């Protein structure tokens, strides 16, 4: 009898020490309370009206950063891209045609220069021949020297005039060449400006086309898929929703009047109730109202429990699962 009595008290002592240890480790007296982890759901929307080419995910599927989720196509965007590409081709063709036209005009003016040069050279040769002939005559007939000398002077003046007129004509042609080259450069710069503007618009449209396809921006789990291949969707339509693999917030519940001295900005520790070695630091970011506890936190009785909501932000790089019951202290 005494042995059983002693065993009973030993068992009570062990249970008391165990409860004290658990209380000290997990609750620290009355400072701990329960909560549930949550992850913000992200909706993936279209930016333009589009046609669904294919969907590569289903609800519940885990995806990684960069995975292609939905392939979309916009006929309107494709038409705009083709128009812009055609405009650029037309501008490039216009540049080439104007360049060819310039080269033809310059060649024509260069031909005119050569003709003028040839005419001047021919006329100068004729004058030089006359000058040579008159000099010979002057040497033979001294008595007519004065008359022949006057003739020589006239020929020299004629030669000088021919050369000056030729030079003026060539200078005039060179000015024409310079003018058309300057006009050509201006025209080409205007065309190139149009090409650059059209190219910028084309690149913007191509970027829009690239953005039509939807890729995973983070590791997560597909929640809903709202479209199917071949379907037409309007702009800003939600095509699917995705949840992060790990929670970003925790909603805790203060039951009763204890621990109501919590304040915004307080740092807390959030620990998994299933795997006590998983914990993460959090910060209180807000308070809600007294509301019914989630089903996961309710005790197995007919009486429903209520608590004051406390919203806690936690680091995204954590190992807690979404929707798990956690201890907050």
C-alpha positions, 0 to 999 in steps of 0.5 A: 500500500505504501509502495503504491502511495509513493509511486503515485506521488512520484508519478505526480511529481514527474507530471508536474516537472514535465508540465513546468518544463513545457510551460517554461519552454513554450509558454513562459507562463501566460505569455504564449498564445496560438495562431495560424500561418497565412500566405498572401494569395497573388492573382495573375492578370492579363494586361491586354485582351488575348487568346489563351494558347495553353495553360501549363499548370493545374491547381495544387501544382508546385511551381518555381521561379521562371516556370511558364504558367500560361501562354497567351497571344494577342491578335491585335498586338500581332497586327500592330507589330507587323504594321510597325515592321512594315513601316520600318522596311518602307523607311529603309527602302526610302533611304536607299532610293533617296541615296540612289537618287542623290548618286544619280544627280551628283553623277549628272552634275559631275558629267556637266563639270567634265563637259565644261572642263572639256569645252574650256580646254578645247577653247583654250587650245584653240586660243593657244594655237592662234597665239603661237601662230601670231607670235611666229608672224610677229617674228617674220614681219616686224613692220606689222608688229604693232597690229600683231601685238594687239591681236596677241593681247586680245587672244590672251584676254580671250583665253583669260576670260574663257578660263574664268568663265569655265571656273565660274561654271564649275564653281556653280556646279560644285555649289549645286552638288553641295546643296543637294548633298546637304538636302539629302543629309537632312532628308536622311536624318528625318527618315532615320528619326522616323525609323528610330521612333518606329523602332522604339514603338516596335520594341515596346510592342515586342516587350508587351508581347513578351509580357503576355506569357505569364511566368512564376515570379516566386516559388509557390503553389497554384491555387486556381486556374481560371482559363482554358486553351482557346479561350478569349480573355479581356484585359485585366482578367485574372487567369490564375492565382498562386500562393507562396510555399511559405507563409508571410503573415500569422494571425494570433488569437488572445483568448480571455483578458491575459496578454492584452498589453501587446503593442504594435511593433513588438517582436515575437517568436513564432514556433511550429506546434508540430515541429518545435525546432522550426521557428521564425521571428515576427513583428506585430503589425496590427490588431483586429477584433474579437472573433471566433477562432479558426477551426484548427484552433477550436477545442473538441467541445460544443462551445466555440472559443473566441479571441482577439486577433493579432496580425504578425508579419514574418520573414518570407524565408521561413520553413513554416507551412501555410495554414499550420497552427503555431505558438507565439510568444 
